[in-house]
Amino acid sequence: MRKEKKKTSINVKIDKGLDDKHDGWYNRAENNGWRPISDKILTPFDAVEIRTNQQTKKYHYNKLKRKELTAQEKRNKKLKWLRKLYRDAKNAELN
């Protein structure tokens, strides 16, 4: 005797019944035929947006190297900020 295998998946095109009705399905009704247009669409792009969009970011294929580069970038950014902070404090002290 052979056990009958149960069907694990349904193929919609083949297994669909001939008398398949769509009664009770969700029907979306759009009550608003117009949408307000944002000013961003009508106006040209912002200068900052254009400048930041053109910047490229370095990407290394090795994940470990990418982490090292990210840590180095964070460190450099922090050092730059600290230098500016101390320079501004020194200038304020002199004035």
C-alpha positions as CSV (number, residue, x, y, z in Angstrom):
1,M,0.0,0.0,0.0
2,R,1.2,3.5,-0.9
3,K,0.5,6.5,1.2
4,E,-1.0,9.4,-0.7
5,K,1.1,12.6,-0.4
6,K,-0.7,15.7,0.6
7,K,-0.4,18.8,-1.6
8,T,2.0,21.3,0.1
9,S,1.4,24.3,-2.2
10,I,-1.4,25.6,-4.3
11,N,-0.9,26.7,-7.8
12,V,-3.4,29.5,-8.4
13,K,-3.6,29.1,-12.1
14,I,-4.2,25.3,-12.0
15,D,-6.1,24.8,-8.7
16,K,-8.5,27.7,-9.2
17,G,-12.0,26.6,-9.4
18,L,-14.1,27.5,-12.5
19,D,-16.9,29.0,-10.5
20,D,-14.4,31.2,-8.4
21,K,-16.3,34.4,-7.5
22,H,-14.8,37.4,-6.0
23,D,-17.7,38.1,-3.7
24,G,-16.7,39.4,-0.3
25,W,-13.3,40.6,-1.4
26,Y,-11.9,44.0,-0.4
27,N,-12.8,46.7,-2.9
28,R,-11.0,50.0,-2.5
29,A,-13.0,53.1,-3.2
30,E,-11.0,56.2,-3.8
31,N,-13.1,59.1,-2.6
32,N,-10.5,61.8,-3.3
33,G,-9.8,62.2,-7.1
34,W,-7.1,64.9,-6.5
35,R,-4.1,65.2,-4.3
36,P,-2.4,68.5,-3.3
37,I,1.0,68.8,-4.9
38,S,4.0,69.5,-2.7
39,D,6.2,72.5,-3.3
40,K,9.2,70.2,-3.5
41,I,7.9,68.7,-6.7
42,L,7.3,72.0,-8.4
43,T,10.4,73.8,-7.3
44,P,13.9,72.9,-8.5
45,F,16.2,71.0,-6.1
46,D,17.8,72.6,-3.2
47,A,21.5,73.5,-3.5
48,V,22.4,71.5,-0.4
49,E,20.5,68.5,-1.8
50,I,22.3,68.7,-5.1
51,R,25.7,68.9,-3.4
52,T,25.1,66.0,-1.0
53,N,23.7,63.9,-3.8
54,Q,26.9,64.3,-5.9
55,Q,29.2,63.1,-3.1
56,T,30.5,59.6,-3.4
57,K,31.3,57.3,-0.5
58,K,34.2,54.9,-0.4
59,Y,33.1,51.3,-0.4
60,H,35.5,48.4,0.3
61,Y,34.6,44.8,-0.6
62,N,35.8,43.5,2.7
63,K,33.4,43.9,5.6
64,L,36.1,44.2,8.2
65,K,37.9,46.8,6.3
66,R,34.7,48.8,5.9
67,K,34.3,48.7,9.7
68,E,37.8,49.9,10.2
69,L,37.2,52.8,7.7
70,T,34.0,53.8,9.4
71,A,35.8,53.8,12.8
72,Q,38.6,55.9,11.3
73,E,36.0,58.4,9.8
74,K,34.2,58.7,13.1
75,R,37.6,59.3,14.9
76,N,38.6,62.0,12.3
77,K,35.2,63.7,12.6
78,K,35.5,63.8,16.4
79,L,39.1,65.2,16.3
80,K,38.0,67.9,13.8
81,W,35.1,68.8,16.1
82,L,37.5,68.9,19.2
83,R,40.0,71.1,17.3
84,K,37.3,73.5,16.4
85,L,36.0,73.6,20.0
86,Y,39.4,74.3,21.5
87,R,40.2,76.9,18.8
88,D,36.9,78.7,19.4
89,A,37.5,78.6,23.2
90,K,41.0,79.9,22.8
91,N,39.8,82.8,20.5
92,A,37.1,83.7,23.0
93,E,39.7,83.8,25.8
94,L,41.9,86.1,23.8
95,N,39.2,88.6,23.0
